[in-house]
Amino acid sequence: MDHRTHLLMVIPGVGLLLAMVAYPVGFNVWNSFTDRNLSFPTSEWVGLANYERVLTDAAFFSAITRTLVWTFSSVAGQLLLGFIGAVALQAVRRGQGPLRLGLIIPWAFPSIVLAYSWKFMLDPIVGVVNDVSMRVGLIDQPVAWLGNEATAMPAVVAMNIWFGFPFMMVALLAGLQTIPVEHYESARVDGANFWQELRHITLPGLRHVIGALIVLRSIWVFNNFDFVYLTTGGGPIRVTETLPVYAFQIGWTNYDIGRMAAVSVAMLGVLVIIIAVYLKVLRVDKED
C-alpha cells in the first residue's frame, strides 16, 4: 500500500516533467531530420542532411570556439571573484547580512536590464567607462567596447562575470560555513598561515561545492543567449556569435527551423562532452 501511494505521488511530477522537457526535446530532435521552414506550411523527412550542412559550415566551428571561450572565461572569472568574496565575507564579524545582500544585487536584476545598462556604460560617446578610463589615463580616446573586434568578447565576458559571481559567492559562503572551525584552530596551533589553511582546509572542504557550481554554471553560461544578443547581437563581424546566437540566426532570421534544430542537438552533444570532462577532472561522482 505504501509503495502504491508513493507511486501515485510521483506520477504527476513525472508526467509534468515529460510534458515540459521530454516532449520539446523529442520534437526538436524530430525537426532536425526534416526540412521544416517557417516560409513553407509543410515539411519532409531529409535524414541527416541538416547535420551535414551544419558540420560543413565553417561558421559553426567558429561559433563552437567562441562559445568555449565565452563559457570557460565567464565561469573561471565568476568562480574566482565568488571565492574571494566568500572568503572575505566569512572573515566579517558584523554586518555580514547587509554586505551579502548588497553583493548579490547583480544576480537579482533581469537580463535585459543588465544588458542595456552595460551597453549604456560601454557606449563610446556617453559611456561612463570611457569617461573614467580617460580621466585616469588608461586610454587616450573613447573606445567602442562592444563595437570593436578586439574588445567585444572581453566586454561581454566581463559583464557576465559581474552578473554571475554573486551566485558563486553565496554558494561558496554556505560551503565555508560547513567546515568545522576546529580544523582552522588546530592548523593555527601547528603554525599554519593563511595560504596553508586555504590549500589544505578550505579548498578540500569546498571541493564538492566547487565541482557542482562549475558544472551548473557551465551549463547556464554555455546556453546563455540574452546577454550576447542584447549587447552585440553576435557582432561585430561575428566575433561574439556563440552557438545559441548562431542557432537563432539560422532559425529566426533565415527561418530554417530544421537546421536550427540540428544545431541545438549538436550543442547538446558538445555540452555533454564538456560536462563529462569536468566530472572526470573534478571527480564529482556518486562515490564521492
Salt bridges, closest charged atoms under 4 A:
ASP131 OD2 - ARG135 NE 3.02
GLU197 OE2 - ARG188 NE 3.05
GLU241 OE1 - ARG66 NH2 3.72
GLU241 OE1 - ARG238 NE 3.36
ASP256 OD2 - ARG53 NH1 3.23
ASP256 OD2 - ARG259 NE 3.31
ASP288 OD2 - ARG207 NH1 3.83
